[in-house]
Amino acid sequence: MIFGCPGSQKFKQPEPQIVNCPSCGEETEIWTDETEAVCRKCKVTVKRERGQSCLDWCGYAKFCAGYKMLIERR
């Protein structure tokens, strides 16, 4: 049984994603709840855009994902 919106699970249980460093091409791990990480090889900050999600528009987001997460998102 799922409590809350299934779309909020990626915020409650973040997962790693692999992004290639734009400077050296090294695979860099960025978690789904983060927008940047430091490349292990060249130490450049690797960024990715945070797309819109249900936390941006849903009136129930503070109940579903939590008020703290909603504030951190903004």
C-alpha positions in Angstrom: 0.0 0.0 0.0 1.4 3.4 -1.0 0.8 6.3 1.5 0.8 9.7 -0.3 1.4 10.4 -3.9 3.5 8.0 -5.8 5.3 10.9 -7.5 6.7 12.1 -4.2 8.6 8.8 -3.6 11.7 10.1 -5.6 12.0 12.9 -3.0 11.5 10.7 0.0 13.8 8.0 -1.3 16.5 9.7 -3.5 18.6 7.6 -5.9 21.9 8.2 -7.5 22.1 9.3 -11.2 25.2 9.3 -13.3 26.1 12.6 -15.2 29.2 13.1 -17.3 31.4 15.9 -16.2 31.4 18.7 -18.8 35.1 19.4 -18.2 36.7 15.9 -18.3 33.9 13.5 -19.2 34.3 11.5 -15.9 31.1 9.9 -14.7 29.8 11.8 -11.7 27.1 10.7 -9.2 24.4 13.2 -8.5 21.5 12.1 -6.2 17.9 12.8 -7.4 17.4 15.3 -4.6 20.5 17.3 -5.5 21.4 19.7 -8.3 25.2 19.5 -8.2 28.2 17.4 -7.2 31.9 17.6 -7.5 33.7 15.6 -10.1 36.2 13.2 -8.4 38.7 13.5 -11.2 39.0 17.2 -12.0 37.1 18.7 -9.0 34.8 20.8 -11.2 31.3 21.3 -9.9 28.9 19.3 -12.1 25.4 20.7 -12.2 22.1 19.5 -13.6 18.8 21.4 -13.9 16.1 20.6 -11.5 12.9 20.2 -13.6 9.5 20.9 -12.3 7.8 18.4 -10.1 4.7 18.0 -8.1 6.3 19.9 -5.2 6.2 23.0 -7.4 2.4 23.0 -8.1 0.5 20.5 -5.9 -1.4 22.0 -3.0 -0.9 18.9 -0.9 2.9 18.7 -1.3 3.5 19.9 2.2 1.5 17.0 3.6 2.7 14.4 1.1 6.5 15.1 0.9 6.8 17.2 4.1 7.0 20.9 4.7 10.8 20.9 5.2 11.3 19.3 1.8 9.0 21.8 0.2 10.9 24.8 1.7 14.3 23.3 0.7 13.0 23.0 -2.9 12.4 26.7 -3.3 
